[in-house]
Structure formats: C-alpha cells, structure tokens
Amino acid sequence: MGLLTWERSFLRFFLSRTLSRLGENVFSVAVPWLVFQLTGSALQLGLAFALQVVPSLLIAPFAGVYVDVASRRRVMLVSEAFRALLGLAAASLFLLGSLQAWYLYLAVVAHGVTTIFLTVAAGAVVPALVDRADLTRANALLGLNRNVCEILGRVMAGLLLAWVGPAYTFLANAALSAASAVLLLALRGVEGESPVVRGRRPRVLQDFARGLGILRRHGAAVLAMADMVVVNVGIPVLAIALPILSEEVLRQGAAGYGLLTGAMALGAIVATLIAPLLVRRGDELRLSGLATVLFGLLVMSLGFVRALGWGLMVMVLIGLMVDLVSVYTASVMQRTLPSDVLGRALATQSTALRIVPTIVLLSAGFLLQTFGVHTFLIVGGSVTTLSAALLLRLRVRWCPRG
C-alpha cells in the first residue's frame, strides 16, 4: 500500500483503474439484465454475453500494435471517453423510450473494443509508473483492486437497477468512466515506442508479427504467458462443473454454488495480499509454475469432494493459485519484455485467454454429460496438471535462474 503514497503517478493510475473497473462491472450487469427485460429471450441473453468475447479476438492485434505505437495515456483516455458516451447514449435512449435490443448489442461490441484497448494499455503502463523492484507489489495491488471492484461493481449495479432504474444506472456508468479519464490527464511518461517517429506509419499485421518474433526470444515471458493459458483450461472446467457439483453431489443447490464461487473470490483476494511476501529472490517465474501445477491438482481433487466444507476449502485454494499466477505472470512479462513490444505481447495473451476457454466450453458439455461430473473434474484437472508440469520442466531447462 506504500506505493500509493510513494508514487503519485501510480496513485492516479490506481484510482483511475478503480473507477474504470467499477463502471465496467456496472455495465456488464446492466446490459444483460436489460436485454432480458426487453426481449424475454434466453437466446438473446446468451447472444449479449457472446458478443463480449468477439471484439477481443478480432481487435487484439490492432490494440497491441497501437498501444506500442501511440501514447498509452491517450489510448486509455479515448477508451474511457468512448465508454462515457456509450453510457450517456444508453441512458438518453431509455429516457426517450427508444432503447431497443439491437442498440445494446452494438454497445456490448463497442464496450468490448474499449476493454481490450484498456486492458493492453494498462498492463503496458505499469512498468513506467513504478520501479522494477516494485512490479510484483504493484500488480498484486492492482489484482486486489480488480477483485474488490468486481464485487462492489456488481452489487452497485444491482442496487442502482432496483432503486433508480436503468437510465440512471447507465448515467452512473458514464460518470465513472469520465472521472477515470480526468485522472488519466495527469499521467506523464507513458508513451509508446512509435514507428512513426522512425519515419513510417504502422502496418498492423506486419508490426504484430514482428512483435511476436521478438517475443519468441524471451523464454521467461513466453513461459509465463503459457501458465495463464493453462490456467484458462481449468477455469471453464470449473465454470461448467460447479453448479452440477453443488446440485447433484453436495446437495446444496444454488446456495452451495454461490458459496463455492464466493470461496474462490476470497482466495483471489488473499492471493493479492500475500503474493509480494512469497517473492524472496524475485523468482516469480518458478512461483507461477508451481502455482499452476497446484491449481491443476486442486481442480482434480474436486472430483473426490463429497462435503461442502471440503469443497469450500479447495475453492479458496483454487482462487489463491489463480491470482498468484496472474500477478506473477504480469510481473515477469513487464520485467523481461522491451517496452516497445509489451502491448503486442499482452494483446497476444488476451487473445489466447479468450480462445482457449471457448474451445474448452464447446467440448465440456458433451464430456460432462458422457462421463459425469467426478470424472470430468478429474480428467480436466489432470490435463491441466500435466500441461503445467511440462511447462515447469521447460523453464528449468530454458530459464535455470528463474
């Protein structure tokens, strides 16, 4: 927490991200709820969720290149300003009685575009705001911020929708984004490494491929990214298995499902508090690998759980491991990659973290129905563990000093 008093620029950035994440969670709750109110269709509700994923797959290469090319502060400013306009437009249309589902679909896509730009730019900005020795603490603090804002933002959205209605909920979303943009105005020294300065305009696909070529020469960063990808094999396994585990095995119904997911969130918060304490020699890469292996083993162990108490304990530990991997992966990438390719690396990671869960979810329903929840968890956890163990072996060979 001392970073917030020692580094004034980081404090402004931290407050900006807090407001932005609160607004993001308000939006992510308000739009699906309103789509269902307008259409009464579960199919269209599913479409609203699916459209949040599409932009990150299509726009990530552009986001990565332009975050490396342009002013990262300006990228975040424009994204926040656009979000504020989306909120104002939705509120105005609702008050005029003209809001239709198709506008909300467009808003979801547009919001997804701003999310990928903000995510990539924010990750690339951190090394310019704190000393290299403080990167783990900074990422842990930002992880804690993300987890707390997810809880508070979703609760805020529910209360606003119930108390003041959709129009003022979207106005609150717009106000949060506008306030975030105001705080970003004071940031300095967070520019990208612009090819325009070197006498040419950026060529998106060529520059993206060139960034990937540079990334291949940094084994530690590649292995750290791979840890997050492996974790995102196990997370959709949990997402589809937990409701069935609670209903059919633990006999706790919706209440048990809520407790299990809440336990995972609690573990994530604990992880952000202890992540800096576990780093003694700056060896985040090995800690990330060990946490990934333990994550896989914990997912597998859920297949043997028969009591709610044991399930809650395992889910706390799963949340702990997931966020440890997230914090250490971000720190390794920010510490080892050159600034002028960091945006493209983060964009590549973001794309992988969308594609892998989608593939797992497409096959998970069939596997779960065929083999049952116990076998499904054991097999999913085993695949995750073996993949993580392979990565751990590779890092011993490629990065013997972590």
C-alpha positions as CSV (number, residue, x, y, z in Angstrom):
1,M,0.0,0.0,0.0
2,G,3.0,2.2,0.4
3,L,3.2,2.5,-3.4
4,L,0.1,4.7,-3.3
5,T,1.9,7.3,-1.1
6,W,5.4,7.0,-2.6
7,E,4.4,7.1,-6.3
8,R,1.9,9.8,-7.1
9,S,1.6,8.8,-10.7
10,F,0.8,5.2,-9.7
11,L,-1.8,6.6,-7.2
12,R,-3.6,8.4,-10.0
13,F,-3.4,5.4,-12.3
14,F,-4.7,3.1,-9.4
15,L,-7.7,5.4,-8.7
16,S,-8.4,5.7,-12.5
17,R,-8.4,1.9,-12.8
18,T,-10.7,1.6,-9.7
19,L,-13.3,3.9,-11.2
20,S,-13.0,2.3,-14.6
21,R,-13.4,-1.3,-13.2
22,L,-16.4,-0.2,-11.2
23,G,-18.0,1.2,-14.3
24,E,-17.1,-1.9,-16.3
25,N,-18.8,-4.2,-13.9
26,V,-21.9,-1.9,-13.7
27,F,-22.1,-2.1,-17.5
28,S,-21.6,-5.9,-17.6
29,V,-24.5,-6.5,-15.2
30,A,-26.9,-3.8,-16.5
31,V,-26.8,-4.7,-20.2
32,P,-27.7,-8.4,-20.0
33,W,-30.4,-7.7,-17.4
34,L,-31.9,-5.0,-19.7
35,V,-31.6,-7.3,-22.8
36,F,-33.7,-9.9,-21.0
37,Q,-36.2,-7.3,-19.8
38,L,-36.6,-6.1,-23.4
39,T,-36.7,-9.4,-25.2
40,G,-37.7,-12.1,-22.6
41,S,-35.4,-14.4,-24.6
42,A,-32.7,-16.6,-23.1
43,L,-31.2,-17.0,-26.6
44,Q,-30.8,-13.2,-27.0
45,L,-29.4,-13.0,-23.4
46,G,-26.8,-15.6,-24.4
47,L,-26.0,-13.6,-27.5
48,A,-25.4,-10.5,-25.4
49,F,-22.8,-12.4,-23.4
50,A,-21.2,-14.0,-26.5
51,L,-20.7,-10.6,-28.2
52,Q,-18.5,-9.5,-25.3
53,V,-15.9,-12.1,-26.5
54,V,-15.9,-11.4,-30.2
55,P,-14.1,-8.0,-30.2
56,S,-11.1,-9.3,-28.2
57,L,-10.5,-11.9,-30.8
58,L,-10.7,-9.6,-33.8
59,I,-9.3,-6.3,-32.4
60,A,-6.4,-7.7,-30.2
61,P,-3.7,-7.4,-33.0
62,F,-4.7,-3.8,-33.7
63,A,-4.8,-3.0,-30.0
64,G,-1.4,-4.5,-29.4
65,V,0.2,-2.6,-32.2
66,Y,-1.3,0.8,-31.4
67,V,-0.6,0.6,-27.7
68,D,3.1,0.1,-28.7
69,V,2.9,2.8,-31.3
70,A,0.8,5.6,-29.7
71,S,0.6,7.4,-26.4
72,R,-0.7,4.8,-23.9
73,R,-2.2,7.5,-21.9
74,R,-4.2,8.7,-24.9
75,V,-5.3,5.2,-25.7
76,M,-6.8,4.9,-22.2
77,L,-8.3,8.4,-22.4
78,V,-10.1,7.8,-25.7
79,S,-11.3,4.4,-24.4
80,E,-12.8,5.9,-21.2
81,A,-14.3,8.8,-23.1
82,F,-16.0,6.4,-25.5
83,R,-17.3,4.4,-22.6
84,A,-18.8,7.5,-21.1
85,L,-20.5,8.3,-24.4
86,L,-21.9,4.8,-24.6
87,G,-23.4,5.2,-21.1
88,L,-24.9,8.6,-21.9
89,A,-26.4,7.3,-25.2
90,A,-28.0,4.3,-23.5
91,A,-29.4,6.5,-20.7
92,S,-30.8,9.0,-23.2
93,L,-32.4,6.4,-25.4
94,F,-34.0,4.7,-22.4
95,L,-35.5,8.0,-21.1
96,L,-36.8,8.7,-24.6
97,G,-38.4,5.3,-24.7
98,S,-36.4,4.4,-27.8
99,L,-33.9,1.9,-26.4
100,Q,-34.0,-1.4,-28.3
101,A,-32.1,-4.6,-28.0
102,W,-30.0,-4.0,-31.2
103,Y,-28.5,-0.9,-29.7
104,L,-27.5,-2.9,-26.6
105,Y,-25.8,-5.5,-28.8
106,L,-23.8,-2.7,-30.6
107,A,-23.0,-1.2,-27.1
108,V,-21.7,-4.6,-26.0
109,V,-19.4,-4.9,-29.0
110,A,-18.2,-1.3,-28.6
111,H,-17.6,-1.8,-24.9
112,G,-15.6,-5.0,-25.7
113,V,-13.4,-3.0,-28.1
114,T,-12.6,-0.4,-25.3
115,T,-12.0,-3.2,-22.9
116,I,-9.2,-4.8,-25.0
117,F,-7.5,-1.5,-25.6
118,L,-7.7,-0.5,-21.9
119,T,-6.5,-3.9,-20.7
120,V,-3.5,-3.9,-23.0
121,A,-2.6,-0.3,-22.4
122,A,-3.0,-0.5,-18.6
123,G,-0.7,-3.6,-18.5
124,A,1.9,-1.8,-20.6
125,V,1.8,1.4,-18.5
126,V,2.7,-0.2,-15.1
127,P,6.5,-0.6,-15.7
128,A,6.7,3.2,-16.4
129,L,5.0,4.1,-13.1
130,V,6.9,2.0,-10.6
131,D,10.5,0.8,-10.1
132,R,11.2,-2.7,-11.5
133,A,11.7,-4.0,-7.9
134,D,8.1,-2.9,-7.1
135,L,6.4,-4.6,-10.0
136,T,5.1,-7.6,-8.0
137,R,3.7,-5.4,-5.3
138,A,2.1,-3.1,-7.9
139,N,0.5,-6.0,-9.8
140,A,-0.7,-7.5,-6.5
141,L,-2.3,-4.2,-5.5
142,L,-4.0,-4.0,-9.0
143,G,-5.2,-7.6,-8.7
144,L,-6.7,-6.8,-5.3
145,N,-8.3,-3.7,-6.9
146,R,-9.8,-5.9,-9.7
147,N,-11.3,-8.4,-7.3
148,V,-12.8,-5.9,-4.9
149,C,-14.2,-3.8,-7.8
150,E,-15.8,-6.9,-9.4
151,I,-17.7,-7.5,-6.1
152,L,-18.6,-3.8,-5.5
153,G,-19.4,-3.0,-9.1
154,R,-21.8,-5.9,-9.4
155,V,-23.5,-5.1,-6.1
156,M,-23.7,-1.4,-7.1
157,A,-25.3,-2.4,-10.5
158,G,-28.0,-4.5,-8.8
159,L,-28.8,-1.7,-6.3
160,L,-28.9,1.0,-8.9
161,L,-31.1,-1.1,-11.2
162,A,-33.5,-1.8,-8.3
163,W,-33.5,1.7,-6.8
164,V,-33.2,4.2,-9.7
165,G,-33.7,2.2,-12.8
166,P,-31.7,1.5,-16.0
167,A,-31.3,5.1,-17.1
168,Y,-29.5,6.4,-14.0
169,T,-27.5,3.1,-13.8
170,F,-26.1,3.9,-17.3
171,L,-25.5,7.6,-16.2
172,A,-23.5,6.3,-13.2
173,N,-21.5,4.1,-15.6
174,A,-20.8,7.2,-17.8
175,A,-19.8,9.3,-14.7
176,L,-17.3,6.6,-13.5
177,S,-15.7,6.4,-17.0
178,A,-15.5,10.2,-17.2
179,A,-13.9,10.5,-13.8
180,S,-11.4,7.8,-14.7
181,A,-10.5,9.8,-17.8
182,V,-9.9,13.0,-15.8
183,L,-7.4,11.2,-13.5
184,L,-5.5,9.9,-16.6
185,L,-5.0,13.5,-17.8
186,A,-2.2,14.0,-15.2
187,L,-0.2,10.9,-16.2
188,R,3.1,11.6,-17.9
189,G,6.0,9.4,-19.3
190,V,3.8,6.5,-20.5
191,E,4.2,6.9,-24.3
192,G,4.7,4.0,-26.7
193,E,7.7,3.5,-28.9
194,S,6.2,4.9,-32.1
195,P,7.4,3.6,-35.5
196,V,6.1,7.0,-36.9
197,V,9.0,8.6,-35.1
198,R,11.3,6.4,-37.2
199,G,9.8,7.7,-40.4
200,R,7.0,5.3,-41.3
201,R,3.4,4.6,-40.4
202,P,2.5,1.4,-38.5
203,R,1.4,-1.6,-40.6
204,V,-0.7,-3.6,-38.2
205,L,-0.3,-7.2,-39.3
206,Q,3.4,-6.8,-40.1
207,D,4.2,-5.0,-36.9
208,F,2.1,-7.5,-34.9
209,A,4.1,-10.4,-36.5
210,R,7.4,-8.6,-35.8
211,G,6.4,-8.2,-32.2
212,L,5.7,-11.9,-31.9
213,G,9.1,-12.6,-33.4
214,I,10.8,-10.5,-30.7
215,L,8.6,-12.2,-28.1
216,R,10.0,-15.6,-29.1
217,R,13.4,-14.6,-28.0
218,H,12.2,-14.0,-24.4
219,G,11.7,-17.5,-23.0
220,A,10.7,-16.4,-19.5
221,A,7.8,-14.2,-20.8
222,V,6.6,-16.9,-23.2
223,L,6.5,-19.5,-20.3
224,A,4.7,-17.0,-18.0
225,M,2.1,-16.4,-20.7
226,A,1.7,-20.2,-21.1
227,D,1.0,-20.5,-17.4
228,M,-2.0,-18.3,-17.8
229,V,-3.2,-20.2,-20.8
230,V,-3.0,-23.5,-18.9
231,V,-5.0,-22.0,-16.0
232,N,-7.6,-21.0,-18.5
233,V,-8.0,-24.6,-19.4
234,G,-9.1,-25.4,-15.9
235,I,-11.3,-22.3,-15.2
236,P,-14.0,-23.2,-17.8
237,V,-14.0,-26.8,-16.4
238,L,-14.8,-25.3,-13.0
239,A,-17.4,-22.9,-14.5
240,I,-19.5,-25.7,-16.0
241,A,-18.9,-28.3,-13.3
242,L,-19.6,-26.2,-10.1
243,P,-23.4,-25.8,-10.5
244,I,-23.7,-29.6,-11.1
245,L,-21.3,-30.5,-8.3
246,S,-23.3,-28.3,-5.8
247,E,-26.7,-29.7,-7.0
248,E,-26.1,-33.4,-7.6
249,V,-23.1,-34.2,-5.3
250,L,-23.1,-31.8,-2.4
251,R,-27.0,-31.4,-2.4
252,Q,-26.7,-27.7,-1.6
253,G,-28.4,-26.2,-4.7
254,A,-28.0,-22.6,-5.7
255,A,-26.8,-21.6,-2.2
256,G,-23.9,-24.0,-2.3
257,Y,-23.0,-22.8,-5.8
258,G,-22.9,-19.3,-4.5
259,L,-20.7,-20.3,-1.6
260,L,-18.3,-22.2,-3.8
261,T,-17.8,-19.2,-6.2
262,G,-17.6,-16.8,-3.3
263,A,-14.8,-19.0,-1.7
264,M,-12.9,-18.8,-4.9
265,A,-13.2,-15.0,-4.9
266,L,-12.0,-14.9,-1.3
267,G,-8.9,-17.0,-2.2
268,A,-8.2,-14.5,-5.0
269,I,-8.2,-11.6,-2.6
270,V,-5.9,-13.4,-0.2
271,A,-3.5,-14.1,-3.1
272,T,-3.1,-10.5,-3.9
273,L,-2.2,-9.8,-0.3
274,I,0.4,-12.5,0.0
275,A,1.9,-12.5,-3.5
276,P,4.7,-10.0,-2.7
277,L,5.5,-11.8,0.6
278,L,6.2,-15.1,-1.3
279,V,8.8,-13.4,-3.5
280,R,12.2,-13.5,-1.9
281,R,14.6,-13.6,-4.8
282,G,12.4,-12.1,-7.5
283,D,11.8,-15.6,-8.9
284,E,8.2,-15.0,-9.9
285,L,8.5,-17.4,-12.9
286,R,9.1,-20.5,-10.7
287,L,6.4,-19.5,-8.3
288,S,4.0,-19.0,-11.2
289,G,4.8,-22.5,-12.5
290,L,4.3,-24.1,-9.1
291,A,1.0,-22.3,-8.5
292,T,-0.2,-23.6,-12.0
293,V,0.7,-27.2,-11.1
294,L,-1.1,-26.9,-7.7
295,F,-4.1,-25.3,-9.5
296,G,-4.4,-28.4,-11.7
297,L,-4.1,-30.7,-8.7
298,L,-6.8,-28.8,-6.8
299,V,-9.2,-28.9,-9.8
300,M,-8.6,-32.7,-9.9
301,S,-9.2,-33.0,-6.2
302,L,-12.7,-31.5,-6.5
303,G,-13.6,-34.8,-8.3
304,F,-13.2,-36.5,-4.9
305,V,-15.1,-34.0,-2.8
306,R,-18.3,-35.1,-1.1
307,A,-18.9,-32.5,1.6
308,L,-19.4,-28.7,1.3
309,G,-16.8,-27.8,3.8
310,W,-14.0,-29.6,1.9
311,G,-15.3,-28.1,-1.3
312,L,-15.1,-24.5,0.1
313,M,-11.6,-25.1,1.3
314,V,-10.5,-26.4,-2.1
315,M,-12.1,-23.4,-3.9
316,V,-10.4,-20.9,-1.6
317,L,-7.1,-22.6,-2.6
318,I,-8.0,-22.6,-6.2
319,G,-8.8,-18.9,-6.2
320,L,-5.4,-18.3,-4.4
321,M,-3.5,-20.2,-7.1
322,V,-5.2,-18.5,-10.0
323,D,-4.5,-15.0,-8.8
324,L,-0.9,-15.9,-7.8
325,V,-0.3,-17.0,-11.4
326,S,-2.0,-13.8,-12.7
327,V,0.2,-11.5,-10.5
328,Y,3.5,-13.3,-11.2
329,T,2.8,-13.6,-15.0
330,A,2.2,-9.9,-15.3
331,S,5.4,-9.1,-13.3
332,V,7.5,-11.4,-15.4
333,M,6.3,-10.0,-18.7
334,Q,6.6,-6.4,-17.6
335,R,10.1,-7.0,-16.2
336,T,11.6,-9.0,-19.1
337,L,10.0,-7.7,-22.3
338,P,11.1,-4.5,-24.1
339,S,8.6,-1.7,-23.7
340,D,8.1,-1.4,-27.5
341,V,6.6,-4.9,-27.7
342,L,4.8,-5.2,-24.4
343,G,1.5,-4.1,-25.9
344,R,1.6,-6.7,-28.6
345,A,2.6,-9.4,-26.0
346,L,-0.3,-8.5,-23.8
347,A,-2.7,-8.5,-26.8
348,T,-1.5,-12.0,-27.8
349,Q,-2.1,-13.2,-24.2
350,S,-5.5,-11.7,-24.1
351,T,-6.5,-13.4,-27.4
352,A,-5.3,-16.8,-26.1
353,L,-7.2,-16.3,-22.9
354,R,-10.4,-15.9,-24.9
355,I,-9.9,-18.7,-27.4
356,V,-8.8,-21.5,-25.0
357,P,-11.8,-21.2,-22.7
358,T,-14.1,-21.0,-25.7
359,I,-12.7,-24.3,-27.1
360,V,-12.9,-26.0,-23.7
361,L,-16.5,-24.8,-23.1
362,L,-17.6,-26.1,-26.6
363,S,-16.5,-29.6,-25.7
364,A,-17.1,-29.6,-21.9
365,G,-20.9,-30.1,-22.1
366,F,-20.6,-33.3,-24.1
367,L,-17.8,-34.7,-21.9
368,L,-19.6,-33.8,-18.7
369,Q,-22.8,-35.4,-19.9
370,T,-21.0,-38.6,-21.0
371,F,-18.7,-39.2,-18.1
372,G,-20.3,-37.4,-15.1
373,V,-19.0,-34.5,-13.0
374,H,-16.5,-36.5,-11.0
375,T,-14.7,-38.0,-14.0
376,F,-14.9,-34.6,-15.8
377,L,-13.2,-32.8,-12.9
378,I,-10.5,-35.5,-12.5
379,V,-9.7,-35.5,-16.3
380,G,-9.8,-31.7,-16.6
381,G,-7.6,-31.3,-13.6
382,S,-5.2,-34.0,-14.8
383,V,-4.8,-32.3,-18.2
384,T,-4.2,-29.0,-16.6
385,T,-1.6,-30.5,-14.1
386,L,0.3,-32.4,-16.8
387,S,0.5,-29.3,-19.0
388,A,1.7,-27.2,-16.1
389,A,4.3,-29.8,-15.1
390,L,5.6,-29.8,-18.7
391,L,6.0,-26.0,-18.6
392,L,7.7,-26.3,-15.2
393,R,10.2,-28.7,-16.7
394,L,10.8,-26.5,-19.7
395,R,11.5,-23.4,-17.5
396,V,14.1,-25.4,-15.6
397,R,15.9,-26.1,-18.9
398,W,15.4,-22.7,-20.5
399,C,15.5,-20.4,-17.5
400,P,17.6,-22.2,-14.9
401,R,17.8,-19.0,-12.8
402,G,14.1,-18.2,-12.9
